[in-house]
């Protein structure tokens, strides 16, 4: 009988510990939200900056010297090629 009582006490202690471990404090929840939305904002900013003039000038040497993409500058403007490349790179990777 003593081992049964000891087992029930141990089981109750484990259940309380699991319940306590699953409940998060407000500081932990706030940290999770700050981390999650901070990452989302960072990735959105990186995505938006891909369509700027500085990025277009940055990839110009790569595209102009590419054996598969050099002809794009004859058809599109510098910004047009950059926008085309960035839009298509979200679906498939263009070789440079």
C-alpha contacts under 8 A as a table, 3 or more apart, distances in Angstrom:
res1	aa1	res2	aa2	distance
1	X	4	X	5.20
1	X	5	X	6.45
2	X	5	X	5.28
2	X	6	X	6.19
3	X	6	X	4.96
3	X	7	X	6.01
4	X	7	X	5.03
4	X	8	X	6.20
5	X	8	X	5.12
5	X	9	X	6.18
6	X	9	X	5.16
6	X	10	X	6.15
7	X	10	X	5.08
7	X	11	X	6.00
8	X	11	X	4.97
8	X	12	X	6.02
9	X	12	X	5.09
9	X	13	X	6.13
10	X	13	X	5.04
10	X	14	X	6.19
11	X	14	X	5.09
11	X	15	X	6.19
12	X	15	X	5.12
12	X	16	X	6.19
13	X	16	X	5.19
13	X	17	X	6.13
14	X	17	X	4.99
14	X	18	X	6.17
15	X	18	X	5.11
15	X	19	X	6.21
16	X	19	X	5.14
16	X	20	X	6.10
17	X	20	X	5.08
17	X	21	X	6.03
18	X	21	X	4.97
18	X	22	X	6.18
19	X	22	X	5.24
19	X	23	X	6.39
20	X	23	X	5.32
20	X	24	X	7.94
21	X	24	X	7.21
24	X	28	X	6.06
24	X	29	X	6.53
25	X	28	X	5.29
25	X	29	X	6.41
26	X	29	X	5.05
26	X	30	X	6.03
27	X	30	X	5.06
27	X	31	X	6.10
28	X	31	X	5.01
28	X	32	X	6.22
29	X	32	X	5.12
29	X	33	X	6.31
30	X	33	X	5.17
30	X	34	X	6.10
31	X	34	X	5.13
31	X	35	X	6.06
32	X	35	X	5.22
32	X	36	X	6.06
33	X	36	X	5.10
33	X	37	X	5.98
34	X	37	X	5.48
34	X	38	X	5.67
35	X	38	X	5.14
35	X	39	X	6.19
36	X	39	X	5.37
36	X	40	X	6.43
37	X	40	X	4.87
37	X	41	X	6.09
38	X	41	X	5.23
38	X	42	X	6.18
39	X	42	X	5.09
39	X	43	X	6.20
40	X	43	X	5.27
40	X	44	X	6.16
41	X	44	X	5.10
41	X	45	X	6.17
42	X	45	X	5.20
42	X	46	X	6.29
43	X	46	X	5.09
43	X	47	X	6.15
44	X	47	X	5.01
44	X	48	X	6.15
45	X	48	X	5.11
45	X	49	X	6.09
46	X	49	X	5.19
46	X	50	X	6.50
47	X	50	X	5.41
47	X	51	X	7.73
48	X	51	X	5.99
48	X	52	X	7.71
49	X	52	X	5.48
49	X	55	X	7.35
50	X	55	X	5.88
50	X	56	X	7.97
50	X	83	X	7.99
50	X	86	X	6.71
51	X	55	X	6.68
51	X	56	X	7.24
51	X	79	X	7.90
51	X	82	X	6.98
51	X	83	X	5.91
51	X	86	X	7.30
52	X	55	X	5.44
52	X	56	X	6.47
52	X	79	X	7.96
53	X	56	X	4.96
53	X	57	X	6.28
53	X	79	X	6.54
54	X	57	X	5.19
54	X	58	X	6.11
55	X	58	X	4.85
55	X	59	X	6.35
55	X	82	X	7.48
56	X	59	X	5.55
56	X	60	X	6.22
56	X	78	X	6.39
56	X	79	X	5.67
56	X	81	X	7.70
56	X	82	X	4.97
56	X	83	X	7.88
57	X	60	X	5.18
57	X	61	X	7.92
57	X	78	X	7.46
58	X	61	X	7.18
59	X	62	X	5.25
59	X	63	X	6.27
59	X	82	X	7.31
60	X	63	X	5.29
60	X	64	X	5.85
60	X	78	X	7.36
60	X	82	X	7.91
61	X	64	X	5.15
61	X	65	X	6.05
62	X	65	X	5.55
62	X	66	X	6.16
62	X	96	X	5.93
63	X	66	X	5.09
63	X	69	X	5.75
63	X	70	X	5.86
63	X	96	X	5.97
64	X	69	X	6.87
64	X	70	X	4.56
64	X	71	X	7.79
64	X	73	X	7.35
65	X	69	X	7.84
65	X	70	X	6.06
65	X	96	X	7.92
66	X	69	X	5.33
66	X	70	X	5.50
66	X	95	X	7.87
66	X	96	X	5.19
67	X	70	X	6.09
67	X	96	X	7.86
68	X	71	X	7.74
68	X	95	X	7.60
68	X	96	X	7.50
69	X	72	X	5.75
69	X	96	X	7.34
70	X	73	X	6.52
71	X	74	X	5.50
71	X	75	X	7.14
72	X	75	X	5.35
72	X	76	X	5.92
72	X	81	X	6.51
73	X	76	X	5.24
73	X	77	X	6.13
73	X	78	X	6.71
73	X	81	X	6.83
74	X	77	X	7.88
76	X	79	X	7.94
76	X	80	X	5.42
76	X	81	X	5.85
77	X	80	X	4.90
77	X	81	X	6.16
78	X	81	X	5.42
78	X	82	X	6.40
79	X	82	X	5.02
79	X	83	X	6.09
80	X	83	X	5.14
80	X	84	X	6.05
81	X	84	X	5.04
81	X	85	X	6.00
82	X	85	X	5.12
82	X	86	X	6.07
83	X	86	X	5.16
83	X	87	X	6.01
84	X	87	X	5.27
84	X	88	X	6.09
85	X	88	X	5.23
85	X	89	X	5.96
85	X	94	X	7.35
86	X	89	X	5.10
86	X	90	X	6.73
87	X	90	X	5.71
87	X	91	X	7.45
88	X	91	X	5.39
88	X	92	X	6.05
88	X	93	X	7.20
88	X	94	X	7.44
89	X	92	X	5.02
89	X	93	X	4.80
89	X	94	X	6.26
90	X	93	X	7.37
